[in-house]
Amino acid sequence: MRRKLPFELTKEQSFYEALSDWVGDVFYDLLPEKGFDLRDEQVFMAFQLNQAYKNKQVMFAEAGVGTGKTLVYLLYALSYARYTGKPAIIACADETLIEQIVKKEGDIKKLESALDLDIDVRLAKSREQYLCIKKLEENVSNDELYLDMWEELPGFVHDNSSMRSFTHYGDRKEYAGLSDEEWDHVGWDSLQDCMSCVYRHRCGLTLHREHYRNAADLIICSHDFYMEHIWTKESRKREGQLPLLPEASSVVFDEGHLLEFASQKAMTYRMRMETLESLLEKLSSSDMREETLYIIEDIMLENEKWFDLLEKESKAEIGSERQYITRSESILQQGRSLTEKIESLLNELVFESEMYVMDDYLLKVVEEYLEQIQYSLKLFLDDEKGIYWLETSKEEHTFVVMPRLVEEILKEQVFSQSIPFIFSSATLSYNKDFSYVSQSLGIEQYEKFSVESPYEYEEMMKAYLPSLDAEANAKSQYAFDQLKSNQGKTLILFSSKNEMNAFRSYQLQQGDQAWDVIYEGDREISDTVEQFQQETSTVLCSYHLWEGLDVPGESLSQVVIYSLPFPPKDPVFDAKRNHASDAMQEVDIPYMILRLRQGIGRLIRTSEDKGSIHVLMNDTETSFKGLVESVLPVGIEVLNA
């Protein structure tokens, strides 16, 4: 149902004229009356966005910390949603940002209170953020933790009677104490065939999907989820399912410079050695013909040979989980052989399904996974169409393939729509040039603007740029010394998980400390951030929270950037480098600068904040010291330079 506009629309005015007048009243009169500061940068951004909505354009809105950019785009997204009768989608960089935008003291609540609005806003979290009842059921006997979770499920999940009422449940946040590894055993994953699942109509994910689809004003989701929606939209329609998200009036990409990575992730195919083995073992225990069993046995042997060859012919790089794969003739031959065997099994499973003696759910899961493997192998065998790598751990071996032309797909399936697309971030350009972001997303036509932060950084921030030797623990020792001098209250940003874990080992060897150190991945991320904010002397170590972390006050009075955040040397970034005339200037440095600016931006979140930034550089990084100084706020004191 279309809701009432937040302003009066007369016959003498167009919607855009009335919207412009109302937004002017909001920033010049209504918000200042409620105690909000009037910011020229915010007003400038507001009138720029009016043109973007009127002309249904792509707009790069680069606005520094403290400009109040979120309030601006929320006003436009809300008004346009009510004007068109379709919800606006606000896509945030990750699940942490989703929680922050809807928290009790967040910008949506501020707008509702200040302007007496009732905003219908609903969260659409990624599917991986929800409990899979079927996986939980399979793990109940393995761990008392999962048994407790099973017993605490709402009564209607276990009850087969009609569901007269239900409550939303199963959000990852409800199980904040689980580590990422523990959640992986019970969280949704791409191997679940939800269409034929016996719990489908009692599943927290399914129930929540119906809830957010009916949002009248705003749907808040992650970049990952929006891109998954785009990537699966047509296939879901073919299968008689609704797309993951409804048709939108406009889309806002908060921290929009990260959309490229979400796009790559959504379009990636993953083939796990252990998963295929497990599925085929389950399948072979069913009643089936002897010919089918022989083919399954062959595939399991071929699969093992395939991954043995991948491990032998792959090369790891420090700082990246992605290992290069050499396209040797033996690997290509094994890939072709495995593809042919999978094709044979798929043909046999057609006959098996017609005999109605196999578990239908398992059969569909296996068929879908085999088709995915077949497609990924064909991308690999046709070298021009895919980017590929190997990921290994003690427990898993994963072959990964991603289509090479991500920009073309985005251009055709996303930015061809005639609706406003707003990219909001403090870091969208490199030296006021937006081409790095625009080209990586396949965007040819766009409007842009930049406004600086209103904060007086020279009175609020100091920067330290120590030059450290290459000794193994030099950076860890320096970072630990800063924790002691600041009594915690620090965010340490790492370029990779390995780098973070190396510091963890060092920190644990230092004996008792007067502060707690919490690490990304040990608990649910928004719960981790909440603990960091509430416990003043805590230290937060992260390799993902370069953007979007909003912790004002004393809890975050120091940021340590452990190393310059250059992109890793891996197949994905090498594909970009290979298409650049000067890879360092066109790929590596722009990426590093954008990420560094974001990391520095975590420190000062309000006009009351003060603190220090420490950017640690060893011998090989000091040549970039001048570049680092150029992105620091103008006028601040730089020490150890």
Salt bridges, closest charged atoms under 4 A:
GLU62 OE2 - ARG597 NH2 3.58
GLU99 OE2 - LYS125 NZ 2.41
GLU99 OE1 - LYS173 NZ 3.22
GLU112 OE1 - LYS109 NZ 3.77
ASP118 OD2 - ARG3 NH2 3.16
ASP120 OD1 - ARG122 NE 2.95
ASP171 OD2 - LYS125 NZ 3.12
ASP180 OD1 - ARG172 NH2 3.29
ASP189 OD2 - LYS135 NZ 2.61
GLU210 OE2 - ARG213 NH1 3.21
ASP217 OD2 - ARG3 NH1 2.72
ASP217 OD2 - ARG82 NH2 2.93
ASP224 OD2 - LYS265 NZ 3.03
GLU228 OE2 - ARG127 NH2 2.01
GLU234 OE2 - LYS237 NZ 3.96
GLU247 OE2 - LYS86 NZ 2.88
GLU255 OE1 - HIS257 ND1 3.84
GLU260 OE2 - LYS576 NZ 2.73
GLU274 OE2 - HIS397 ND1 2.72
GLU291 OE2 - ARG289 NH1 3.52
ASP298 OD2 - LYS341 NZ 3.54
GLU311 OE2 - HIS397 NE2 3.11
GLU317 OE2 - LYS315 NZ 3.91
GLU329 OE2 - ARG336 NH1 3.57
GLU348 OE1 - ARG289 NH2 2.35
GLU352 OE2 - ARG289 NE 3.14
ASP360 OD2 - LYS364 NZ 3.83
ASP382 OD2 - LYS385 NZ 3.75
ASP383 OD1 - ARG327 NE 3.66
GLU391 OE1 - ARG270 NH2 2.48
GLU396 OE1 - ARG272 NE 3.50
GLU444 OE2 - LYS411 NZ 2.70
GLU452 OE2 - LYS432 NZ 2.95
ASP481 OD1 - LYS484 NZ 3.80
GLU520 OE2 - HIS544 ND1 2.53
ASP522 OD2 - ARG504 NH1 3.17
ASP527 OD2 - ARG523 NH2 2.66
GLU547 OE2 - HIS257 NE2 3.31
GLU547 OE2 - ARG595 NH1 3.39
ASP550 OD1 - ARG605 NE 3.09
GLU554 OE2 - LYS489 NZ 2.96
ASP570 OD2 - ARG322 NH1 2.80
ASP574 OD2 - LYS569 NZ 3.45
ASP574 OD1 - ARG577 NH1 2.81
ASP588 OD2 - ARG577 NH2 2.97
GLU621 OE1 - LYS475 NZ 2.80
